[in-house]
């Protein structure tokens, strides 16, 4: 007898490596785990996705543009959320996926498509 990790019911496995009583239980178990992970990441991922969309909209086909910090804040850009930093042409860029940004001067931000 084994215990199904999703329903916690006892069952007789048909195979030695069977962990779930049915395919439906296996799918439901993994869907539940994936949803719990998405829910935990949701707060950060929503900011990252919004930032990514703003950068994508502003850069379009351009390799680099300069925009004011106030303009970016007005669009809803949140400078507190980045995915990584990268060393690029002698500069350390803050990045959101394949877009980077750096302070250009006191008022402007340089946006770069990596």
RAKAHU-V904456 format. One record per residue. N is the residue number from 0. RES is the residue in one letter. SS is DSSP state (H for helix, E for strand, L for the rest). NEAR is the number of other ideal C-beta (glycine too) atoms within 12 Angstrom. Layout:
n=N res=RES ss=SS near=NEAR
n=N res=RES ss=SS near=NEAR
This chain:
n=0 res=X ss=L near=10
n=1 res=X ss=E near=20
n=2 res=X ss=E near=17
n=3 res=X ss=L near=23
n=4 res=X ss=L near=19
n=5 res=X ss=L near=22
n=6 res=X ss=L near=19
n=7 res=X ss=L near=13
n=8 res=X ss=L near=15
n=9 res=X ss=E near=11
n=10 res=X ss=E near=20
n=11 res=X ss=L near=13
n=12 res=X ss=L near=16
n=13 res=X ss=L near=13
n=14 res=X ss=L near=10
n=15 res=X ss=L near=8
n=16 res=X ss=L near=8
n=17 res=X ss=L near=19
n=18 res=X ss=L near=21
n=19 res=X ss=L near=25
n=20 res=X ss=L near=24
n=21 res=X ss=L near=18
n=22 res=X ss=H near=15
n=23 res=X ss=H near=14
n=24 res=X ss=H near=23
n=25 res=X ss=H near=19
n=26 res=X ss=H near=14
n=27 res=X ss=H near=19
n=28 res=X ss=H near=22
n=29 res=X ss=H near=18
n=30 res=X ss=H near=15
n=31 res=X ss=H near=17
n=32 res=X ss=H near=16
n=33 res=X ss=H near=14
n=34 res=X ss=H near=14
n=35 res=X ss=H near=13
n=36 res=X ss=H near=13
n=37 res=X ss=H near=15
n=38 res=X ss=H near=14
n=39 res=X ss=H near=12
n=40 res=X ss=H near=15
n=41 res=X ss=H near=14
n=42 res=X ss=H near=15
n=43 res=X ss=H near=19
n=44 res=X ss=H near=19
n=45 res=X ss=H near=17
n=46 res=X ss=H near=22
n=47 res=X ss=H near=25
n=48 res=X ss=H near=21
n=49 res=X ss=H near=22
n=50 res=X ss=H near=33
n=51 res=X ss=H near=29
n=52 res=X ss=H near=19
n=53 res=X ss=H near=30
n=54 res=X ss=H near=40
n=55 res=X ss=H near=22
n=56 res=X ss=H near=20
n=57 res=X ss=H near=28
n=58 res=X ss=H near=26
n=59 res=X ss=L near=14
n=60 res=X ss=L near=10
n=61 res=X ss=L near=17
n=62 res=X ss=L near=16
n=63 res=X ss=E near=25
n=64 res=X ss=E near=26
n=65 res=X ss=E near=21
n=66 res=X ss=E near=28
n=67 res=X ss=E near=21
n=68 res=X ss=H near=22
n=69 res=X ss=H near=13
n=70 res=X ss=H near=18
n=71 res=X ss=H near=29
n=72 res=X ss=H near=17
n=73 res=X ss=H near=11
n=74 res=X ss=H near=22
n=75 res=X ss=L near=19
n=76 res=X ss=L near=32
n=77 res=X ss=L near=23
n=78 res=X ss=L near=20
n=79 res=X ss=L near=14
n=80 res=X ss=L near=25
n=81 res=X ss=L near=25
n=82 res=X ss=L near=23
n=83 res=X ss=E near=18
n=84 res=X ss=E near=16
n=85 res=X ss=E near=22
n=86 res=X ss=E near=14
n=87 res=X ss=E near=22
n=88 res=X ss=L near=14
n=89 res=X ss=L near=8
n=90 res=X ss=E near=19
n=91 res=X ss=E near=16
n=92 res=X ss=E near=29
n=93 res=X ss=E near=30
n=94 res=X ss=E near=27
n=95 res=X ss=E near=37
n=96 res=X ss=L near=23
n=97 res=X ss=L near=19
n=98 res=X ss=E near=36
n=99 res=X ss=E near=33
n=100 res=X ss=E near=40
n=101 res=X ss=E near=28
n=102 res=X ss=E near=21
n=103 res=X ss=L near=20
n=104 res=X ss=L near=12
n=105 res=X ss=L near=9
n=106 res=X ss=L near=15
n=107 res=X ss=E near=18
n=108 res=X ss=E near=31
n=109 res=X ss=E near=30
n=110 res=X ss=E near=38
n=111 res=X ss=E near=28
n=112 res=X ss=E near=24
n=113 res=X ss=L near=25
